[in-house]
């Protein structure tokens, strides 16, 4: 169904039937039965958010829920629609690509939304003393555009195209957030792209140990929007974030928590209830979780809200 191939729908449905039985019987689930939330790199917001959501679901729903380290949005969507994960985080632009069947997906996928959770910001990271001040300056440099198949890679490619830069003009290391930060610290990269929430834990650690700067990309928001469905917006990374001395004009994209159309309604309803009821406790560990808002969470079009999520919002006067 997608670039890496998804399980047949019948097999996926059978898997989620078993999950539904476990969810409805609560304590009757087998001890070794596990539910997976597809996260991202271990120093990114997706993974951290998923880790604490998994812990809350495990406690509140008496289930075994774990977060998986992944390559990000595309990988997460493929895991969700194949049945390898019951929930996953993804950037909104990648979710739109999935439901309409646009590259990197070969055909429309049965992806549905649980909630719009927070917005990601595009980071183009360089050393503070770098001569790189705009995207065109990346030509000929050692750059990571993000892990292969990640949402970061997709957005990086779209920005570079808008800037008139071909990807083969760069020496692309194709690393995820963890690998990019490690390579950057060791002087093996001149720049890297990252698309994540503010603040991203790994970026905070990097900024505390090395003077960095962010390259502005706001001039490309409108052309990228015109070509890719209007899900992006103009944004600002505030002064002081990661130790940067001045605010930086940037581009933001919404993030969704998603699931498969095959996941049972009650299971999704339980998941979204825990997501909101445990927002305050999760926010103590994941600052971006504090941005979750029931009034905005429903705005995921053209990605349809799952019936279990819709029931939650209607029951809570939305």
C-alpha positions in Angstrom: 0.0 0.0 0.0 2.9 2.3 0.6 6.5 2.5 -0.4 7.6 -0.2 2.1 4.4 -2.2 1.7 1.6 -2.5 4.2 -0.1 -5.7 5.5 -3.2 -6.7 3.7 -6.3 -5.0 5.1 -7.8 -8.3 6.2 -4.8 -9.1 8.3 -4.8 -5.6 9.8 -8.4 -5.8 10.7 -7.8 -9.2 12.4 -5.0 -7.7 14.4 -7.1 -4.8 15.6 -10.0 -7.1 16.4 -7.7 -8.8 18.9 -6.7 -5.3 20.2 -10.3 -4.4 20.7 -11.0 -7.5 22.7 -8.1 -6.7 25.0 -9.2 -3.1 25.3 -12.8 -4.0 26.2 -11.8 -6.7 28.7 -9.0 -4.6 30.3 -7.4 -6.9 32.8 -8.1 -9.9 30.7 -5.4 -9.0 28.2 -2.5 -11.4 28.0 0.5 -10.2 30.0 2.8 -10.1 26.9 0.3 -8.3 24.6 1.5 -4.9 23.8 0.2 -1.8 22.1 2.7 0.4 20.2 2.8 4.2 19.7 5.0 5.1 16.8 7.3 7.9 18.0 10.5 9.1 16.4 14.1 9.7 17.3 14.8 9.4 21.0 15.8 13.0 21.5 12.8 14.4 19.6 9.4 15.5 20.8 7.4 12.7 19.1 9.3 10.0 21.1 9.1 11.9 24.4 5.4 12.7 24.0 4.7 9.1 23.0 6.7 7.7 25.9 4.6 9.6 28.5 1.3 9.0 26.7 2.1 5.3 26.6 2.8 5.4 30.4 -0.5 7.2 31.0 -2.5 4.8 28.8 -0.8 1.8 30.5 -1.8 3.0 33.9 -5.3 4.3 33.1 -6.4 1.6 30.7 -4.6 -1.3 32.4 -2.9 -2.2 29.1 0.8 -2.6 28.1 1.6 0.4 25.9 5.1 1.2 24.6 6.6 3.8 22.4 8.7 2.8 19.4 11.8 4.6 18.1 11.2 5.3 14.4 12.3 7.4 11.5 9.4 9.9 11.9 6.3 10.8 10.0 6.4 8.5 6.9 7.6 5.6 9.0 4.9 6.2 11.6 2.1 6.3 9.1 3.3 3.1 7.5 3.4 1.4 10.9 0.0 2.6 11.8 -1.8 1.5 8.6 0.1 -1.9 8.6 -1.0 -2.7 12.2 2.5 -2.5 13.6 1.4 0.5 15.7 -2.0 1.5 17.1 -1.2 5.2 17.2 1.5 7.4 15.7 2.6 11.0 15.4 3.0 12.6 12.0 3.3 16.0 10.5 0.1 17.3 8.9 1.6 17.7 5.4 2.7 14.0 5.4 -0.7 12.9 6.6 -2.4 14.7 3.7 0.0 13.0 1.3 -1.0 9.7 2.8 -4.8 10.1 2.6 -4.7 11.4 -1.0 -2.0 8.9 -2.2 0.7 11.5 -3.1 4.4 10.6 -3.1 6.0 9.1 -1.1 2.8 7.0 -0.8 1.8 4.9 -3.8 -2.0 5.1 -3.1 -4.4 6.5 -0.6 -4.1 5.0 2.8 -6.8 4.3 5.5 -5.3 6.9 7.8 -7.5 8.8 10.3 -6.8 11.5 12.9 -7.1 11.3 16.7 -6.1 14.9 17.4 -4.1 17.9 16.2 -1.6 18.1 19.0 0.9 20.9 18.5 2.8 22.6 15.7 6.3 21.8 14.5 8.9 24.4 13.5 11.5 24.0 10.7 15.0 24.2 12.1 18.0 24.7 9.7 20.8 24.5 12.2 24.4 25.8 11.6 27.3 26.8 13.9 26.9 30.3 15.2 30.0 31.4 13.2 29.0 29.7 10.0 29.1 31.6 6.7 25.7 29.9 5.8 23.0 32.5 6.0 20.4 31.3 3.5 19.4 28.0 1.9 21.4 28.7 -1.3 24.6 28.8 0.8 24.1 25.0 1.6 25.4 24.1 -1.8 28.6 22.0 -1.6 28.3 21.6 2.2 27.8 18.5 4.4 24.2 18.6 5.3 21.6 16.2 6.8 18.1 16.6 5.3 16.7 14.2 7.9 16.3 10.4 8.0 15.3 8.8 4.7 11.6 8.7 4.5 11.0 11.1 7.3 8.7 14.1 7.4 11.8 16.3 8.0 13.3 15.0 4.7 10.1 15.8 2.8 9.9 19.4 4.1 13.6 19.9 3.6 13.3 18.8 -0.1 10.3 21.1 -0.6 12.1 24.1 0.9 15.2 23.5 -1.2 13.1 23.2 -4.3 11.5 26.5 -3.6 15.0 28.0 -3.0 16.2 26.7 -6.3 18.7 24.2 -4.7 19.0 20.7 -6.0 19.6 18.0 -3.4 22.5 16.6 -5.4 24.3 19.9 -4.9 24.6 18.9 -1.2 26.5 16.1 0.5 23.4 14.7 2.3 24.1 12.5 5.3 20.4 11.5 5.6 20.5 11.3 9.4 17.6 11.5 11.9 17.6 14.0 14.8 19.8 11.8 17.1 22.4 11.1 14.4 22.4 14.7 13.1 23.1 16.2 16.5 25.9 13.7 17.2 27.5 14.3 13.8 27.1 18.1 14.1 28.8 18.0 17.6 31.7 16.1 16.1 32.1 18.6 13.2 31.0 16.1 10.6 28.1 18.2 9.4 28.0 21.9 8.4 24.2 22.1 8.8 21.2 19.9 9.4 17.4 20.1 9.0 15.1 19.2 11.8 11.3 19.7 12.0 10.1 19.5 15.6 8.3 21.1 18.4 9.7 23.9 20.6 11.8 23.1 22.4 13.1 19.8 21.1 15.0 18.1 23.9 18.0 17.1 21.8 18.2 20.6 20.4 18.2 22.1 23.9 21.1 19.9 24.8 23.0 20.8 21.7 22.4 24.6 22.3 23.7 24.2 25.8 27.0 22.8 24.7 27.6 24.6 21.4 26.8 28.0 20.0 24.3 27.5 17.1 22.2 29.6 14.7 19.1 28.9 12.8 18.8 29.9 9.1 15.5 31.7 8.3 13.1 30.1 5.8 10.0 32.2 6.1 10.4 33.6 2.5 9.6 30.1 1.2 6.4 29.5 3.2 4.0 30.9 0.5 5.6 29.0 -2.5 5.7 25.8 -0.6 2.1 26.2 0.5 1.0 26.9 -3.1 2.4 23.6 -4.2 1.5 21.5 -1.2 -2.0 22.2 0.0 -1.7 25.2 2.3 -0.9 23.3 5.6 2.2 25.4 6.4 2.2 28.8 8.2 4.6 31.6 9.0 6.2 31.3 12.4 8.9 32.7 14.7 11.4 30.8 16.8 11.7 33.1 19.8 14.9 34.8 21.0 16.7 32.7 23.6 15.5 29.3 22.3 18.5 27.0 22.3 20.6 30.0 23.2 20.1 31.8 19.9 20.5 35.6 20.5 17.7 36.8 18.2 14.3 35.6 17.1 14.3 33.8 13.7 11.5 33.8 11.1 10.5 30.2 10.3 7.9 27.9 8.9 5.6 25.8 11.0 3.4 22.7 10.3 0.7 21.1 12.4 1.3 17.7 14.0 -1.4 15.0 14.3 -1.8 11.9 16.4 -3.2 9.4 14.0 -4.5 5.9 13.8 -5.9 3.5 11.2 -9.5 3.4 10.1 -9.5 -0.3 11.2 -8.8 0.5 14.9 -11.9 -0.2 17.1 -13.9 2.9 18.1 -13.7 2.2 21.8 -10.0 1.9 21.8 -9.5 5.2 20.1 -12.1 6.9 22.3 -10.1 5.6 25.4 -6.8 6.9 23.9 -8.1 10.4 23.2 -9.7 10.6 26.6 -6.4 9.8 28.3 -4.5 12.2 25.9 -6.6 15.1 27.2 -7.1 14.0 30.8 -3.4 13.5 31.3 -2.3 16.6 29.4 -1.1 18.4 32.6 0.9 15.5 33.8 2.5 14.9 30.4 3.3 18.6 30.0 5.6 18.4 33.0 7.9 16.3 30.9 6.9 17.5 27.3 6.4 21.2 27.0 4.7 20.8 23.6 1.9 18.7 25.2 0.7 21.9 26.9 -0.4 23.2 23.5 -3.1 20.5 23.1 -6.5 22.2 22.9 -9.9 20.5 22.3 -11.1 23.5 20.3 -8.2 23.2 17.8 -7.7 19.4 18.0 -10.5 18.7 15.6 -9.0 20.7 12.7 -7.3 17.9 10.8 -9.0 18.2 7.4 -8.6 16.6 4.8 -7.5 13.8 7.2 -10.8 12.5 8.7 -11.3 12.2 12.4 -11.7 8.6 13.6 -15.2 7.8 14.9 -13.8 7.1 18.4 -12.2 10.6 18.5 -15.4 12.2 17.1 -17.4 10.6 19.9 -15.0 12.0 22.5 -15.3 15.5 21.1 -19.0 15.4 20.8 -19.4 14.1 24.3 -17.2 17.1 25.4 -19.4 19.7 23.6 -17.3 20.0 20.5 
